[in-house]
Amino acid sequence: MDIGKCTQHLDEGAISQSILREEAWKLSVDLFKDKDKRNRFADEVADLYIRTRDADFILIYNTGGFGAGTMKDDPEWPGILEGIKEELAQLDYRAVIIEHNREEGGFLKGFIGELKDLRHNYYQKARELAAKISFITTFNPKLTVISTGRCFGGIVCNEVMKINREDSHLYSIQASIPFWYTEPVGQRSMVISDNGIMPDIVTKGGVIRFLWTLFRANWRRLPSVDPSKEGSFRAVCRYLKAPGHTYTWDHPNVRFQVTSFLKKNFYR
């Protein structure tokens, strides 16, 4: 994907939403075979540029789980994004929070697609987000992007960082990276491995320890309609208890590590 070829004939004063959409559509040809997906990508990228052209930062929300979750249904991570936004405001930056939705094709098709791509560390879906980010920062070189996510969303973040490793405008904040994912993390990324109160079932140990801890936590307990304060997995519309698998802005290891990361990289 050579974004430079798409944008080399444009100057900043000539950018309009229609031009942006046209150039984004050209880029989408390398990403999707389906015409509807190309159109969706082009619309999203053009709209994203318009929404963020006056911002200093974009904060990207990547859902955990299998891609079906949204910010409005998430009781934890949106609060962290708001905390990041407030910290950046104290550093005299304006940030915009945007949601990246990686689910497609309904529950069954989307779930199967997630499993297939997860086997390859989200190769395809990471390429899509990486292309979005590269496109936006090419048109708006003053913009800084922080891609954030927990668990599977964190894997997507790290894969995007690998694809866009030369983009100095891109950073990431990741949490609860599964123990089986062992890809290296770059200098512009931060990984939170526990919330500062208890170990995270997802990040510690191996398969046997994970399954045994999950079994003990849910023994003689039906899945709940509400997430456990100690941590949980969402299975369709109910929650299994998962000790330590919870991250909010009020958790000591979250706020401290995030604010330290922001001040280290963006203090002025």
N, C-alpha and C positions, 0 to 999 in steps of 0.2 A: 504494500500500500504506500505509494509515493504521494503524500499529500502536497509536497512541493509542486508537483506537476499540475495539481488541481488549482493551486493558488498563485502561481508565479506571474500570471498576467493581470492580477488584481492589485489595486492599491487601497489603502484604508478608506479613503474618501469615496471610493466607488462601491463599497459594500452595501448591498441591500438584501432584504430577506429572500427575494426571488433569486438573486445571484447565489447567495449562500446555499439555498436549497438545490439549485442546479449543480453546484460543485459537490455538495454532499451526496447527491444522487450518483454522480460519477464515481465517488469513492465507494459507495455501497455495492457497486458491481463486483468489487473484489471480495465482499463479505457475504453476499447472499445470492442465491439462484432465484429465489422467489421475488417476483415484482412487488408484491404487497409489502414484503419486509424491506425492500429497498426504499419504497415510498415512506414507510413508517420511520426508517432511520433518517432519511433526508428531512422530514418534517421535524423530528425531534432535535436534530442538530441545529437547524436554522432557528427554531424557537429557543433553544438553549443559548445561542449566541445573543439573541435579542434580549433575553431575560438577564443576562449576566455581563453585558458590555460595559456597564458602569461600576462593576464590582471589582474588588481586589482579590477575592478568593471565591472559589466554588468548593463547597463541602458536599461530597457525594455519599449518599446512603446506599449501601449494598446490603440487602436483607440476608439473614442467615438462613438455615434450613435449606429446603429444596426450591427456593426461588418464588414461592407463592405468597410470602408475607409482604406486607406493606407497612409504611410508616404509621398509618393511622391504627393499625392493629398491634403495633410493637410498643410494649410498655417500658422499654429500656433504652434502646439505642438512640431514638430521636432526642431524648433528654441530654445525651452525651453530645450530640451535634449542636444543640442549643448552647450547651456549656462551652464548646469550642468557639462558637460564634461570638459569645459574650467575651471570652478571653481575647479573641482577635480584635474585638471592638475596643477593649482596653489598651490594645497596642496600636489603636488608631487605624484599623483596617475595616473595610465593609465586606461582609461575607454573605453569600447566598447559598441556601441549602437546596439541593435538588435530589430527586429520587431516581435511581437507576433500576428499572424493572427488567429482570432477566427471564421471567416466566413467559411462556408462549404456548398457544394451542390448547388451553383448557387444562384441567387438573391432570387427567391421565396422560395425555400427550406431553404436557409440560414436565410431569414427573419423570417419565421415561427419558425425555430429552436431557433432563438434569443428570440422571444417572449415567447416561452415555458420555456426556461432556465431563462429568466429574472424574470418570476413569482416566481422562487425559488432562487432569488438572484445569478443567474449564478452558481448554484451548480456544474453542470457537467463541464462547461468550466473553472471554477476556479480550479477544481481538476486537470485538464490537465496541466494548467500552474504551479500549485503548485508542481506537480510531476516532471515537467521539472526542476524547480528550485532546488528541493531537490536532484535530481539526480546529477546535475552539482556541487552543493556545497558539496555533499558527495565525489565526485571524486576530487574536487579541493577545499579543506577546507580553502585556503587562499583567496578565492574569496568572494567579497561582491556583493549582488544583490540589485538594487533599481528598483522596479516595479513602473511604472508611468502610469497615465491615467487620463482622464477627463470624467465627466458625467458617462455613462454606463461603460466606461473603468476604471473609478475610483472605481466603485462598484466591478468589477472583482479584482482589486488590493486589496481592503479591505478584500474580501472573501479569497483570497490567503493568506493574512496575518493571518487570523483566522485559516486556515487549517495548515499553517506552523508556528504556534505561537511559537514553541520551537526552531526554526531556528534563531539563533542570527546573521546569515549572511544576513538576509533578512530585507529590509526596503521598505517603499513606500512613494511616493509623489502623492497625489490625488488632483483633482480640480473639482469644480462644481458638487458636489455630489447632486443628486436630493433630493428634500425636503421630499419625501416619504420614502427614505431609511434611517433608523434610527439605524442601527447596530453600536455598539461602535467601537471606533478607538483606537488602541494600542499605546504604547509609541514610537515605532519605525516608526510610520507613521505621516505624516503631511497632513493636508487638507486645501486647499485654497478655501475659500467660495465666494470671489469676486476679481476682478482684481485691485481694488484700485481706480477705476474711477467711476463706477456705479454699483448698485446692480445687481446680476445675477438673471434673471427670473427663472432659474431652482432651485436655492437654497433657495429662499425666499418665505415665505407664504405657502398657500395651493393650492388646485386644482382650486378653483374659482379665486383667484388672478392670478394664472398662466395663465388660459384660457383668462381672461379679458385682461391682459397685452399683451398676444400674439395677441389677436383680434385687440386691439387698434394699435399695431405696424404694422399690416399688412392690416389694413382697406384701401380699395381702392388702393391696391398695389399688383401687380403681383409678383410671386416668381421670384427671380433674378438668373442669371447664375453665379454671383459673390457674395461671402459672404459680408454681411454688416460689416463695421468697428466697429459698435456698438454691434455686436454679431448676430449670426444666427444659424439656424438648417439646415442641408442638408436633403432635401426630394427628394430621387432618384438622379436627376442630377441638381436640382435647390435649392435655399436657401430661407427659410422664415426668416424674421427678428426676432431676439430674443434678446432684450436689455440686455446688460451685459454678454451675453454668449460668451465671447471671451477672450482668455488668450494667451499672447505672453510674451517673455522674457523682452520686454520693458515696460510692464505694471508694475507700482510701487509695487503693492502688490505681484506680482509673483517673481520678482528678489529678493526683500528684504527677503521674507519668505523662499525662496529656499536656498539662500546663508547662511542665519542664521541657517537653519536646517543642512546644510552640515558642516558648521564650528563647530556647537555644537556636532555633532556625529563623525566627521572624522578628526578634526584638529589634527595635530601631529607636 
